[in-house]
């Protein structure tokens, strides 16, 4: 099986241990409550302000705090206890009810009114404009009862489903096929850095590297997050030394680069992300961006990007270009990646299929806490049927056979392809527009008309990515029984805390508004893109069909396949193609500059200076930086919530 040299380096970072422990106890229970009620509000706030939460940071902050408390209690946290805190933090910070904040905006948005879709958004998604709950900005209203109950039920099924097909595919790809999962060690190394004992820290490197990243994160977070937050509380306008979310340059470059969205996102975290990501994937992204900057003026000159005009900023430019060309072209590129992934899986399976020992499915390693393989299949069947029942109830006019095909045909195929691609190359595979195309087919050939289907909990899932998480659990020596117990504790905490703080943030200020700059800047574009797609299932001349071009889809598909063939023949890293596709995706490219700078710095300075050790250093450094940024974000969030809450009191 061919693998890039770079991927072999990632594969060899860690090997599975021989001893496993649950790591579950009162420490993890307290940790779940701490994360849900102290970390979650900070994460939600930062998501609205700068466009990214403190998911990684919250994990490290929680672990450090509990480690320090344990040290002062003359004990230490085991590696498994640390990973369980890390795992629960990820689950707790999902903030499911934050989706209701998006729904309340969507139903009131200018985009919905402009496209004439407001009245078609079902009331089990959000109340219609004019509802008292929207005027008062509260979820504690009877109009929100059905959306809240529906979301809670879907989340419960999702948590059960976590141990279904994703776990079964992990057993197949890891235990039977023994794929290396090159990116799994990156996620596991950060927690292992904090598992060092006091003696290890005197001679080891992990804590020192983590601390360096933490100090950098504290310094940058003070300027990037804390200063605007505190100055906004005391002054009429917040002081932003670094523009959020980016420096807008499109109006200044429109003459030289027409129809090209330009700008610079000065988030230092992107520099560290570039150091961690595979080098050729980042360089491929740069190549894709350069191609876009050359192609867009030519496409504009030939009348293809005809909706763009001078004076447009990034958001308007990206939407106009997507409508004219890049939505169709991106669909073709995605199809090429999916086709390449399926072909690679078929080729590698044909080479290794005769040598596989399937008895490993029923004889897992001792102590790992595995559940029965057949139980995981039963969980998958149960959860899929539950999704199907919900969809039939919510959208009875849509052909129910589609729901069964989603859950029992498409989902297993794409999940297995993704699981093998994650195991072989550390890459996620997605077949674009499958869900959307089936909705359109239902409208065109089966008489469905409406947009409710776009909001239903369709059983179109890709469980392949979950295999990486189970591999991380294995690498840290954590028993699966501890993970199951943690899920039982963290679910009620997540649901209660997420609803409380979604309500609180909405009451403080309208969302989006100047108080939440990222949401104010980007949500309009996101609403336009999602609602444009939804017009395809309504009667009449759909805007989606106006934007969709089979010629451009074919161009993207052909270009993707040709690029893969050229890279394979010339011996260049195949991961380059994933980066190029990302760069050609016509998303907001302003953060790619710092990512490339980080990749170049890591490759040509730190890798030469520290050798192969740099592969271990980089993820720990990123974890430390995330921790420092999270601390400043939480402090800013605390100050904001306290002062604005006091401002609402009668006295």
C-alpha positions, 0 to 999 in steps of 0.5 A: 500500500503506497503512502506518502513519506509525510503520512508515515511520519504521522503514523509512527508518532504513537503505538497502542498501549498494552494496558487500558483503564476506564478513567471514570470517577467523581473527577470526571463527573465534576469535570462535566459540570465544570465544562458545561456551566463555565466553559460552554458560555465562553465558547458560544460567545467567542463563536459569535464574536470571532467565528471560533469557539474555545473547544480545544482551549476548554479541554486544556483549561479543564485538564490543567485546572484539575491537574493542579487541584489534584497536585495540591491534593497530593495525587495525580491524574492518570492519563486515562482520566485526562483523556476522559476530561478531554473527550467530555469537553468536546462533547459538552461544547457541541452546544446543540441549542446554539442552533436555535440562535441560527434558526431565530435569525434565519426566519427573520433574515433579509435573505429569507425575505428576499428569496420569499421563503420566510413563510415556508420555514416550518414552525418546528424549526422556529416561530414565524416573525411576529411571534412574541418569543422573537420580539422578547428574544426568549426561548422560554416560550410555548412557540419554542416548545416543539423545536426544543423537544425535537432537538432534544430527541434528535440529540439523544438518538445521535449520542446513542448512534455514536456507538453504532456504525462508526464503532463497527467500522473502527473495528473493521478498519483498525482491528481487521485491516490494521490501517495506520490512521496517521492523523490519530496520534496528533489528537492524542499527543496533547492529552499525553503532554498533560499526563506527565508527572512532576518528575517527568516535567523536570526532564520531559519536553511536553509541558515546556512546549505546552507552556510556551504555546499557552503564554503566546496564546495569552498574549495574543488573546489579550489583544485580539479578544480581551481588549475589544470586549472590555473596551466595548463595555466602557466606550461607545465603540470597541477598540480593535487593534486587529480587525475581526474577522479580517482586514477587508482589501477587496475594494482596494484590489478590485481594479487589478483583481476583479471578482477576487475576494481579498483580505487578511485574517490576522488570527495567530492561531492559523499560524500554528494550525499551518504547522500541524497540518500536512505540509503539502495539503497547505501548499495545495491550498495556496496553489488553489488560491493562486489559480483562483486569483488568476482565473476569476479576472478571466472568468469576469472578462468573459462574462461568466462571473457577471453578477460581480461589480465594483464596490462589492466586499468579500461576502458579496463577492463570494456569494456572487461568484458562487452563484455564477460559477463556483457552486457548480464547479465545487460540486464537480471537484467534490465528486472527483474527490469522492470518485478518487477515494472510492477507487483508492479503497477498491484498489487497496482492498483488492490487494489486501482482501485475501489476507484479512483475518475477520476473527478479530471482529469477535476477539478484541484485545483484552481490557479495551472495553469493547462492546459486541460488534453485533450490538454496534450494528443493532444500534446503527439499525435502531438509530437509523429507523428512529431517524426515518420515523421522525422524517416521515412524521415531520415531512409526510409528503416526501417519499419515505423510500428515500429515507431508507435509501439514505440510512441503509444504502448511501450512509454505509457506503460513504462511511466505509470509504471515509473510514478507509481513507482516514485510515490510509491517508488521514483524509475525509471523503464526502460526495457532494450534493447527494442529499440535495440531489435526492431532495430535488428528485423528490420534488421533480418526479414525486410531486413534493413541494416545500422546504421542510425536508431541508430541516428534517433529521435526514439519516444521511451521515458519514460515520467514517470520521468517528473511527479516528476518535475511537483510534485516539481512545485506543492510543491513550489506553482508555477503556471504552466503558469509561467513554460510555459512562462519560456519555451518560453523564455529559448528555443532560449537562450539555442539554441544560447548559446549552439552552440556558446560555443560548437564552442568556446570550440572545437576551443580552443583544440581538443576534447578529448585531454589533455585539457579535461581529462575526455573526453580523459579518458572515451569517448573511452570506451563510443564510443566502447560500443555504436558502438559495439551495432550498428554493430548488424544491419549490414550484416555479423557476428555482434560483438554485437551478439558475445557479447550477450548470452541468457544464461547470460540474463536468469541468470540476469533475474532469479537472479533479481527476486529471490533477490526481492523475498528474500527481500520481504519475509525477510522484508528487504527494497526493495530499496536494490535490486535497489542498488544491480543491480546498483552495479552489472552493471559493470560501473566504480565503483570508486565513490561508496566508498565515496557514501557509506561513506556519507551514513554511516556518515549520517545514524549513526552520523548525523541522530542520532545527529539531528534526523528527521531534518537531512532529511531536512538538507542533500539536502540543504547541497548538494545544497550548496556544488554544489554551491561552486563547481560551483563558482570555476568551473566558475572562472576556466572556465573564466580564461581558456577561456580568456587566451587561447583566448588571445593566439590565437590573432595575437598580 
